[in-house]
Amino acid sequence: MKITEITTVKQQITTKIRLAAYCRVSSDSADQLHSFAVQIRYYSEYTAKHPEYELVDIYADEGLTGTEMKKRDELNRLIRDCKKGLIDRIIVKSVSRFARNTEELLVTLRMLTDLRVSVYFEEQGIDSSKLNFCEYFTRRLAALCFRHIRKASAGFRIPICFYMLSFASLRPIF
């Protein structure tokens, strides 16, 4: 009697990370529009060079300020797509391209973290999946404040970092 050995073939399933890129320029000037085009081209080429990623879309707000997220249609579309589970990771040139309002930035990053979507800020080298936001921003704020304390004690003006952001207003922390 002939015995045939049956073996299973293990398939290596590689799931690509669903990547979204976010770009923003704050004015319609020629320099800004050129920067905008460069950002879009860069992210298109970026995914071609990184096979672990599958580009979902490039979300791009043109000629809009970064201080109010509600006015940025593409950022809001990006967040809706994250809530639908279509995106695993967002890549952005810098924190200032994503938000210029600290409260909105932190609220959005926490919400994205809860959705298991990481954000990578290229210029700062910040990857939201690898840090504890509360600790990170507390350390950064403390470092800024201590640097300014030394300047203040040398006769310089007291900076805004001595004020703590609350939801209703700014109030002194000491």
N, C-alpha and C positions, 0 to 999 in steps of 0.2 A: 504494500500500500504506500502510495506517495503522499507525503504531507506537504502542503503548500502553506507557507507562512504569509499571513496577511498583516501588513504594517500600515499604520496610518501616516499619511503625509501631512506634516504640520505646515499649514499655510501661514506665512507671515503677513498679517494684515497691518498695513501702515495707514493710519488715519492722518490725513493732512490737517494741519491747523488752519481753521477758517479765519483768514486775515482781512481786516478792513483798514484802509488808510484814511486819515482825516487831514485835510489841508484847509488853510484859511489865510486870506490876505485881508487887510483892513481898509484898503482904499482901491480906487479904480485907476491909480496913477500907472504910467507905463512901466515903471520899475516893479511895482507890486504885481501887475498882471504878468510880467515876465517871470517873477518869482513863483507865481501861482502855476504857470505852465511848467516850470522846472520841477516843482513839487509833484505835480501829477505824473510827469514823465518818469521821475525818479522812482515813485512807488510802483509804476507799471513795470519798470526794469528790475526793481528790488525782488519782486516775487519770482521773476524768471531766474534770478540768481540763487534763490532759496527754495529748493524743492520741497521742503517740509511744509511750506505754506500753499494754500489755495486762496487766491485773491477773490473775495466776495464782491467788493466794490471799492471805488475811491469816492469818498464823500468830501465834497469841496464847496466851501462857502466863499464867495467872492465879494469883496468890497464891503465886508461887515465887521463891526467892532467885536472884540472878544469879551466885552464886559457884560453882555446880556445873552445868555444861552437861548432864551425863548425866541429871539429874533433870527436865530440861525437854523434855517430849514434843513440843511444837510446834516448838521449835528443832531438835530432832533430825529431825522430819519434814521441816522446811525443808531441812536439810542433805542428807537422802536425796533430796529432789526436785532439789536442785542436782546431785547425783551422777548422777541420771537424765537430766540435760540439759534439764530443764523450765524453768529459771530463768536469766535473763541478769543481773539486777540485784536487789539487796535494798535496801530503804530502812528505816531505823530512826530513831527519834526521837533517841537519843543513844547514845554508846558504853556508858554504864552500863546501858542497857536491853538491850543485846546481851550484855555480859559484864562481870563485876566481878573476874574472875581474869585477870591479865595474860597468864600463860602460855597459858591456853585461848583467850583472845582472839587472840593472835598466831598460834598453831597453826591456829585456824579460819580466820583471814583469809588465811594463806598457802595453805591447802588450797583455799579458795574462789577465790583468784587463780589457782591451778593449773588449776582447773575453768573459768576465764574467766568467773567470776561477780564482778561488782563490788558493793561495799557502800557505801552513802552514809549517813553519820551527819549528820542535819539540824542539830542544835544546834551541833555543832563545825564543820560545813561540810567534813567530811573525806570525800573520794571516793577509795576504794581504787584506782580505775583511774587516778588521776592522781598517785600518789606512790609512792616507793620506801620500803617499810615500815622496813627496817633503818635507812636514813638518817634518816627522819622521827623514829622513836622514839629513836634515838641522840641526835639534836639536842635533842629534848624533854627527855630524861633529863639530858643535859649541862647544859641551861639550868637545870633544877631544882636540880641538884647545885651549880652555880656560885652560884646565888642562896642556897642553904643554906650554902655555904662562907663567904660573906660574913657571914651571921648567926652561924654557928658561931664565926668568928673574933672576933665581937663579944660572945661569951660565951653564946650560945644552945646548946641541946642539939643533938647531931649527929643528923640525921634518917635515916630508913630508906633514903633514896635512895642512901646510901653503901654499900649492900649490893646485890650483884648476884645476880639470880635464877639459880640453877642448877636442873637437874632434880631433884636430890636434896635440896638445902637452900639456905639463904641463907648466903653467905660474904662477908666484907669484900672490897672491891675494892682496898684499899691496905694 
